[in-house]
Amino acid sequence: ITYTQWLNERGYMEADLTVMKISPREFMVVATDTMHNHVLDHMRRRISKDDHVTVTDVTARYAQINLQGPKSRALLQELTSVDLNNFPFRRTHEIDMGFANVLCSRITYVGELGYELFIPTEQALHVYDLIVTEGQKYGLKHAGVRALGSLRLVSRVFSCHSEVEASHFSWSHVLFLRYSGEGRHLSFSSSVS
């Protein structure tokens, strides 16, 4: 997992986003809702006719829930058979949660232990209910994007849309990138959910 900024040819920032390696030839790019179309356009403009790349917008396929804070591992461990003690920072793995297979990223935007869960939309309510029910014994509190933004600033994680530019955002969008060729040939698949 890499949290990074994309620059244009002049060195100006185009977007800040998270890139996750799903497999040797497949990547997922997570961008904010305000940058979704811009990120798609930025990727597509850089794919030449000689590149073997597909970009697929899969945003509608996933819901995202973030579990952040010092008790996030203990809570999540109650809900999956995957041993989270062997889940390194900045890694993404599929985990089971109830009846769902969830793409789980060990990443934090607030400077504490945390996970981002990408859940198939048809199973999102089921996973949410599991988290809320189990979370009661851990003191789980719901927090929105503005709380995330405040905690992010305390941890000195800056956003190009808030501190570098003057726009605000709330939802994540997911882009899949898929390599289909060898060497320099890329296949990007982007999807937003």
HUKA-V290364 format. One record per backbone hydrogen bond with DSSP energy under -0.5 kcal/mol. CO is the residue of the C=O (numbers start at 0). NH is the residue of the N-H. If there is no record, write none. Layout:
# HUKA-V290364
[[CO NH] [CO NH]]
This chain:
# HUKA-V290364
[[1 3] [1 18] [3 16] [4 6] [5 13] [5 14] [7 10] [11 7] [14 5] [16 3] [17 29] [18 1] [19 21] [19 27] [22 25] [24 178] [25 21] [25 22] [26 176] [27 19] [28 30] [28 174] [29 17] [30 172] [31 34] [31 35] [32 35] [34 38] [35 39] [36 40] [37 41] [38 42] [39 43] [40 44] [41 45] [42 45] [43 46] [45 47] [47 50] [50 52] [51 179] [51 180] [53 177] [55 57] [55 175] [56 190] [57 60] [57 61] [58 61] [58 192] [60 120] [62 118] [64 116] [65 67] [66 114] [68 71] [70 74] [71 75] [72 76] [73 77] [74 77] [75 78] [76 79] [78 97] [81 83] [82 85] [83 86] [85 87] [87 90] [90 105] [92 103] [94 101] [96 99] [99 96] [99 101] [100 119] [101 94] [101 103] [102 117] [103 92] [104 106] [104 115] [105 89] [105 90] [112 68] [114 66] [115 104] [115 117] [116 64] [116 118] [117 102] [118 62] [119 122] [119 123] [120 123] [122 126] [123 127] [124 128] [125 129] [126 130] [127 131] [128 132] [129 133] [130 134] [131 135] [132 135] [133 136] [134 137] [134 138] [134 139] [135 138] [143 147] [144 148] [145 149] [146 150] [147 151] [148 152] [149 153] [150 154] [151 156] [152 155] [155 157] [158 161] [158 162] [158 163] [159 164] [160 166] [170 32] [172 30] [173 57] [174 28] [175 55] [176 26] [177 53] [181 184] [184 180] [186 177] [191 59]]
